[in-house]
Amino acid sequence: MPKDSYLHKGLRKKLVQTLRQKGIHDERILAAFLEIPRHFFLDDAFAEQAYVDKPFPIACDQTISQPYTVAMQTQLLEVCKGDKILEIGTGSGFQAAVLHFLGARVYSIERHRLLFKKTTQLLKNIGFGGVRTLHADGMKGLENRAPFDKILVTAGAKEIPSALIQQLKIGGVLVIPVGDRVQEMLRVVRKNETQYDTERHGAYRFVPLLGDLE
Ligand code: SAH
């Protein structure tokens, strides 16, 4: 188990202040950022970067999303205790840990085998073994565990993969950044079998959602 300290906790308090100033108002999400040692999710040498509100490179040319982006996507999901949530793009595992902290049952899919292995082990080591991780193409969703209360995509999609829409419960919420070089954050609510409401929530930049496995 890596070490947490008062110094890190102090840095987390500052980060929470920043998130509050930027418009994150859900106290449970702010509590998650205060409690979860985000530096566990970065390599030791970069631990101090964990509490700066910026994205940061991790293994396999991928990134750990900016704290604000994680908080905003989580806020848009409106997570309830016991929600069954599918995350596409496990990456560092931090977002999955936040969802787990909020009491959700989390399935998280990663296409990079190396990252999948590393993060699965990490989550176990630091007390987030309850997150179910999978090595697969998340664009296909997770048919045998569908339908989901919420689906969260943390990589930039060219368009909304139809499997994800189909695997959403009626009343369920999908949060997904869609676009080519810059993505628009979409929040899609499934109204009934055939209808969806879509809201737009600003521009973001994500690593691309890719179909093939590595
Ligand atoms: N949620 C992550 C963000 C990681 S960046 C975090 O908190 O750190 C996005 C991740 O999506 C990358 O690790 C990338 O490899 C992964 N990814 C891209 N396309 C994917 C796909 N089709 N299925 C599953 N994972 C995918």
Residues whose N, C-alpha, C, O or C-beta is under 5 A from the ligand:
A	BS01	SAH	Q62 T63 I64 S65 I88 G89 T90 G91 S92 G93 F94 Q95 I109 E110 R111 H112 A136 D137 G138 M139 T154 A155 P208 L209 L210 G211
